[in-house]
Each structure stands twice: as structure tokens, then as C-alpha cells.
Amino acid sequence: MSLTVDPALLRRNQLFSILSDAEMEAILGFARLRRVQAEERIFAKGDPGDSLYVILRGRVAVQTESREAKLMLLNILDAGAVFGEIAMLDGGERTATVMAQEPGELLRIDRRDFMPFLSQHPDLCIRLMGVLCQRVRWTSAIIEDTVFLNVTRRLAKRILILARDFGRRTEKGIRIAAFMSQEDLANMLGVSREIVNKTLKSFQASGAITYRNGYIVVQDESFLEQLAR
């Protein structure tokens, strides 16, 4: 029995936007709906890679952890994004842990159903390659920034990325809808919370941002762009 899911939600996704109504219906025929709560672990690094997920509603954090339990926040994904595709494709272990940041709904597509579907839809395979390339580019950018940029430049760049992905223009500036604690920002950059606190204060003193209760408003985008170069 097919799920009752608004096709427009799936068409927001780069991977599924090219599918016809019939093809979309076929996917919904074997997909499963999963509801998650805030801070619920969707899967952990090292788990079997037997499925991919599409975010219908909500937001998730992609993260990894060192042997010393040091957390690295790799990315935040919003409604319309897909995740879990790497391990799903090669059948290997999950390369990262994914946690729900807020209550939401996910579409789970199992490998045993999706791989035969892919074999019959080469255009979708090409789209999936594009998604994988984006992941590689994102990872490469993180590595380069960590090696070559100081904390001030990295934080400015990350705030600009968050504003691009989750920002909404208001009278006071670009408000980033995603809640970002100082600990979250520190985990994104791989530095201490104290360093992030000091850098945020300098941004606020310059009038570039405001930061209250975990929410950032970008007031001077050009200032951050200059810092991020």
C-alpha cells in the first residue's frame, strides 16, 4: 500500500525532482514513514547501511565522534534533503551518526527495494552521483578550511553558510532559523566553546551579528564575507 505523502515534498529534493508521477508512486509503494522526536538517534556511525532517508519535515544533524568522545558536527540538513545514501549504495557501515534536532518525519527507502529501482532508472543514478559529488566537495571544503583558515574566518564562513541554507530576511537582518548553541558551533569548527564565545562577541561588537538564545541574526553580511575570504 502506498504512503500518503505530498509529492511536492519529495520534489524539493534534488534526487527525486526528475521523477514522473508514476515513478514517484512506485517509490512511495515501498518506502516507509518514520516519525522522530527531538534528539532521537536515527542511526549511528558503524550501523549497517541498509537504507537512505528523505527529510519530509524537521531538521537533522550529521555528526561523528572520536575515540576520545570528541564530537564533530559535520552538517545540518533540512526538509527536502537526503541522507544515508553512501552506506546504502555500497552496503557498508554508516560513516556518521545522524540525530534529529526537532520532531519530524522521514521517508525511509530500503536498499533491497531501491537498488532494483535504480537499475531501471539511469537518470536517477546520475542524480545520485551528483548528490555524492556534493558530499565530497563539502568534505573537501571542511578539510581545507580546518587546515588553512583561522577560527575567525571559519566561523564567519560557517555563519554565512547557515544564513544561506536556513536564513530568512527580516527588518533586523537575516535570521538563521536553525538553533545553534555555542557548543554546536564549536563542534562544527572542532574548537572549544570558549573560543567560539570570544569570536561571537567580537562579531557582535562589530555589529555583524546578534546572538540571543541560540539564534543568530546576520546584520552585516558584507563584513562577514570579508572576514571569510
N, C-alpha and C positions, 0 to 999 in steps of 0.2 A: 504493500500500500504506500503511495507517495505521500511525502510530508506536505503539509500546507505551509509553504514558505513563499513570501513575496519574491518573485523572480528579480524584481528591481534591486533587492538586497544583494543577490548574487552577481548581478550585472555591474555592481560597483567595483567588483573585483577584477583586476587585470586578467586573471587566469580564465574566468568564466564569461567575460563580457562578449566573446565572439560566438557563444553557443546559440543555436536556434531554440525556439520554444520546445520542440520535441526532444532535443538533446538535454535541455535543462530538466525536462520532466523525467528523462531517463536517469539522470544523476539523483534527483530527488527520490526516485524509486528505490535506490539502495543506500542513500545517505541516512544518517540518524541525527536527531536533535539532542544536544546535551546542554542542560542549564547549569550554570556555575554561580557560585557565590563569591563575594569579595575574599581575596587571599586563599582561594581554593587552588590547589596544585592540579594542573591539567595533565601534565606528565613531567617526569624527572629525567635529568641527564642520565643516560645509560639504560633507560627503559627500551623495550622493543619498539622499533619504528614500524608499526602496523597500520598507520592511518595518517591523514592530514586533516586539518581543521580550517574552516572558514568562519570568521567572526561575523555573526549576524547583528549582534548587539553587545555593547560593552567594550572593554579595553583590557589587554593582557601585557604582561612584562616578560621579556625573554632574558634569561639570566644564566650565569654559570658560577661555579664556586670552586675555589682552590682546595687543596688538601688541608690547608690551614684554616678552612672555613671562611676565607675572604671572598665576599660577593662581588661579582662584576655584572652590572646591569647593561645588557647588550643593546636592547631596543624596546620600544613600546609600540604596540600595534593596536589599531582602532578598527571599528566596524568596516567590513569590506576586505580586510587583509586576510591572507592565507598564511598558515604556519605548519610546520611539521613535515614539509614536503621532502626534505633531504633524506631523512631516515626512511620515509615511506617509499621513496624511489629505489634505494639500494637495499632495503630490508635490514639495514644495520641498526645500531643503537642510536637513541636520541642524542644529539650533540649539545643540547642545552635544556634547561628547565624552564617551563612556562607556567606563570602564575596569573590568575585572574586578579585584576586590580579593583574590579567592581562587579556587581551582579550582571550577568549577561547570558547570551545564548550563542552556542557554537553549532556548526554543522560538521559532523564527523563523517569522513569518507574513508572507508577501509581499503587497504591495499589490494586485497583479494578481489574487490569489485572494481576499483579504479584502474588497475593496470590493464585488464582486458578492454575497458572503455578507451583508454589512451591509445591502445594498439589500433583502434578503428577510427581515431580522430587525430591525424598528424598535425593539424593546425593547433590543436590544444597542446601537443608535445612541444611545438615551437614556442608557444606562450609560456609553458612551464620552464623551458630553457631560459627565457627572458627573466622570469622570477628568480631563478637560480643565479643568473648573472648579476642581478641587483644585489643579492645576498653577498656575493663575492666582492663586488665593488664596495658595499657598505663595510664589510670586514676589513678590506684593504685600507679604506679611509680611516677606520678606527686605529689600525696599527700605525699608519703614517702619522696621525695626529698625536698619538701617545709618544712616539719616538721624537718627533720634530717640533712640536708646539709646547709652549709653557702652559701652565694651568689657566692663566687669564685668557689666552687665545682659545684654548679648548673649551672653556666654559662659555665664552661668548659665542663660539661656533655652535655649541650644542643648544644653547637657548634659541638661536636663530632657527635651527632645525626644528625644535619643538614648536616655535611660533609658526613655521611653515606648515607643519603637519597637524597641529591642534589649535592654532590661533584663530581668534575671531576679533575683527576690528571693532573697537568701541571708541567713545569720545575720549577716553583716557589712554588709549593705545591698543596694542594687540594683546588681548588676554589669552593666555595659554590655558586651555580647558583641562588639560591633564594635571592632576595633583602631583606635585614634585616636592617631596621633603628634601631637606639638605642632605640627608643620608642617601636618598635616591640619586641626587646629583653627584654626590661623592662616589657612589658605586658605579655611576656611568663613566666617571673620569679615572677611577682607580686611585683616588687620593683620599685624605682624611676629611671628615666633616668640618673640622676646624678650618682647614684651608678653603673649603667651599664657602663657609660662613664669612671669612675675611674677604674673599673675592666678591661675593654678592654684595657685601656692604660697600665695597669700592664702586661697584656698578650703580648702586642706589645713590651714593653720594654724588656721582657724576650726572645723575638724572636719566640714566639709560633705562633703568627698570624700577618697578616697585615689586616687593616680595612680601606678601602677607598670607599667613595661614596656609602655606604650601602652594600658593598660586602666584605666578609671575605675570606681570603686565609689562610688555616692552614699550617704552615711551620714546626711545631714540634708537631706531633701527640702524641708522647710518653709523652711529657711534659704535655699536656692536660689530657691524660689518668691518669697520676699520680695525678694530681690535682683533678680529678673527683672521685677518689676512696674514 
